[in-house]
Amino acid sequence: MTGASEGPASEISAPQGSGFLAVDSGGSGLRVAVGTAERGPLARRASDEPVRTGDRGIDPEHFMARLVPLVRALTAEAGPVRLTAAVVGAAGLASLGDGLRAELPGALAREFGVRRVALAADAVTAYVGALGPRPGAVIAGGTGLIAIGTDLAGWRRADGWGHLLGDCGGGAWIGRAGLEAALRAHDGRAGGSSRLLACVEEVFGPVAGLPGALYPRPDRPAVLASFAPRVAACADGDPVAAGILRAAARHMADSAAAVCPSGGEPRLAVTGGLFKMGDPLLVPLDEELARRLPHARRVPAEGDPLHGSVRMAAELSAGPLTLPGDEAMLSVTTLSGD
């Protein structure tokens, strides 16, 4: 896709070599790196304020307001780098990215002199960070849950529909299931866990106040997910908590099976903070994945979503991306020079 833009900002464009800008934008804020294809990332910075969303989805003006100071600090730290390519991995791009797709490439060109811009869903950068440009599937788990796979001809995604409609097996899903089990124990209903009830009261206070403490919160998914580690901590010796994690593992395996290439020996990795819960989740997940996807080769993730953005940006600064394009998941814009 081609477009026109104004000239680059001279203080960012220095005569030494072509460089790249790599961005990971998510619910916890922005992480940014600059570097060159030859030398890799030269400097990194982060901001813990996430980009706003509004009527048009992800707000491109707020995105640039958060990004510009970080990039200026990075270029001062890294030394003279002429930024020619940028990759932005953004949470919510597939469904909330119309404003970014319309405005961000031109804004990056005007501000930094970038001429090639790739906008990617954060699931894509998570995939590339974990596996690189190889066929396979990645389960990305945090507060939410999404699986993404490619045969290098196209992308497939499963779930990632948010905590009200899906994200089955993710942190918010596990936390909500744990809270429900606690409330069942409080009521005397079947399927309850007195151990989880004790944890809920320790964290939130008397359970009668739980709806009032939870429902008005704008960050409900994060609050639900904050209880997921308590579920994992109770899994040894509590069959209800263990059953919740087993069910989460089944949901993840369902999503992975929906996106994993069926031929060859595709690679399969998991990535994200959810998996820091360790064996209580990973052991049942390994068992479910071995059962559902025996042809896939399980490998550790090589890196995180920012690592994926860096990989893609280094490739884009040297030539075209080898990854398949997708209208919602991964698009590249080439802008004309002066």
Secondary structure in CASP SS format (residue, H / E / C, confidence):
PFRMAT SS
TARGET T0000
AUTHOR 0000-0000-0000
METHOD secondary structure of the structure
MODEL  1
M C 1.00
T E 1.00
G E 1.00
A C 1.00
S C 1.00
E C 1.00
G C 1.00
P C 1.00
A C 1.00
S C 1.00
E C 1.00
I C 1.00
S C 1.00
A C 1.00
P C 1.00
Q C 1.00
G C 1.00
S E 1.00
G E 1.00
F E 1.00
L E 1.00
A E 1.00
V E 1.00
D E 1.00
S E 1.00
G E 1.00
G C 1.00
S C 1.00
G E 1.00
L E 1.00
R E 1.00
V E 1.00
A E 1.00
V E 1.00
G E 1.00
T E 1.00
A C 1.00
E C 1.00
R C 1.00
G E 1.00
P E 1.00
L E 1.00
A E 1.00
R E 1.00
R E 1.00
A E 1.00
S E 1.00
D C 1.00
E C 1.00
P C 1.00
V C 1.00
R C 1.00
T E 1.00
G E 1.00
D C 1.00
R C 1.00
G E 1.00
I E 1.00
D C 1.00
P H 1.00
E H 1.00
H H 1.00
F H 1.00
M H 1.00
A H 1.00
R H 1.00
L H 1.00
V H 1.00
P H 1.00
L H 1.00
V H 1.00
R H 1.00
A H 1.00
L H 1.00
T H 1.00
A H 1.00
E H 1.00
A H 1.00
G C 1.00
P C 1.00
V C 1.00
R E 1.00
L E 1.00
T E 1.00
A E 1.00
A E 1.00
V E 1.00
V E 1.00
G E 1.00
A E 1.00
A C 1.00
G C 1.00
L H 1.00
A H 1.00
S H 1.00
L H 1.00
G C 1.00
D H 1.00
G H 1.00
L H 1.00
R H 1.00
A H 1.00
E H 1.00
L H 1.00
P H 1.00
G H 1.00
A H 1.00
L H 1.00
A H 1.00
R H 1.00
E H 1.00
F H 1.00
G C 1.00
V C 1.00
R C 1.00
R E 1.00
V E 1.00
A E 1.00
L E 1.00
A E 1.00
A E 1.00
D H 1.00
A H 1.00
V H 1.00
T H 1.00
A H 1.00
Y H 1.00
V H 1.00
G H 1.00
A H 1.00
L H 1.00
G C 1.00
P C 1.00
R C 1.00
P C 1.00
G E 1.00
A E 1.00
V E 1.00
I E 1.00
A E 1.00
G E 1.00
G C 1.00
T C 1.00
G C 1.00
L E 1.00
I E 1.00
A E 1.00
I E 1.00
G E 1.00
T E 1.00
D C 1.00
L C 1.00
A C 1.00
G C 1.00
W E 1.00
R E 1.00
R E 1.00
A E 1.00
D E 1.00
G C 1.00
W C 1.00
G C 1.00
H C 1.00
L C 1.00
L C 1.00
G C 1.00
D C 1.00
C C 1.00
G C 1.00
G C 1.00
G H 1.00
A H 1.00
W H 1.00
I H 1.00
G H 1.00
R H 1.00
A H 1.00
G H 1.00
L H 1.00
E H 1.00
A H 1.00
A H 1.00
L H 1.00
R H 1.00
A H 1.00
H H 1.00
D H 1.00
G C 1.00
R C 1.00
A C 1.00
G C 1.00
G C 1.00
S C 1.00
S H 1.00
R H 1.00
L H 1.00
L H 1.00
A H 1.00
C H 1.00
V H 1.00
E H 1.00
E H 1.00
V H 1.00
F H 1.00
G C 1.00
P C 1.00
V H 1.00
A H 1.00
G H 1.00
L H 1.00
P H 1.00
G H 1.00
A H 1.00
L H 1.00
Y C 1.00
P C 1.00
R C 1.00
P C 1.00
D C 1.00
R H 1.00
P H 1.00
A H 1.00
V H 1.00
L H 1.00
A H 1.00
S H 1.00
F C 1.00
A H 1.00
P H 1.00
R H 1.00
V H 1.00
A H 1.00
A H 1.00
C H 1.00
A C 1.00
D C 1.00
G C 1.00
D C 1.00
P H 1.00
V H 1.00
A H 1.00
A H 1.00
G H 1.00
I H 1.00
L H 1.00
R H 1.00
A H 1.00
A H 1.00
A H 1.00
R H 1.00
H H 1.00
M H 1.00
A H 1.00
D H 1.00
S H 1.00
A H 1.00
A H 1.00
A H 1.00
V H 1.00
C C 1.00
P C 1.00
S C 1.00
G C 1.00
G C 1.00
E C 1.00
P C 1.00
R E 1.00
L E 1.00
A E 1.00
V E 1.00
T E 1.00
G C 1.00
G H 1.00
L H 1.00
F H 1.00
K H 1.00
M H 1.00
G C 1.00
D H 1.00
P H 1.00
L H 1.00
L H 1.00
V H 1.00
P H 1.00
L H 1.00
D H 1.00
E H 1.00
E H 1.00
L H 1.00
A H 1.00
R H 1.00
R H 1.00
L C 1.00
P C 1.00
H C 1.00
A C 1.00
R E 1.00
R E 1.00
V C 1.00
P C 1.00
A C 1.00
E C 1.00
G C 1.00
D C 1.00
P H 1.00
L H 1.00
H H 1.00
G H 1.00
S H 1.00
V H 1.00
R H 1.00
M H 1.00
A H 1.00
A H 1.00
E H 1.00
L H 1.00
S H 1.00
A H 1.00
G C 1.00
P C 1.00
L C 1.00
T C 1.00
L C 1.00
P C 1.00
G C 1.00
D E 1.00
E C 1.00
A C 1.00
M C 1.00
L E 1.00
S E 1.00
V E 1.00
T E 1.00
T E 1.00
L E 1.00
S C 1.00
G C 1.00
D C 1.00
END
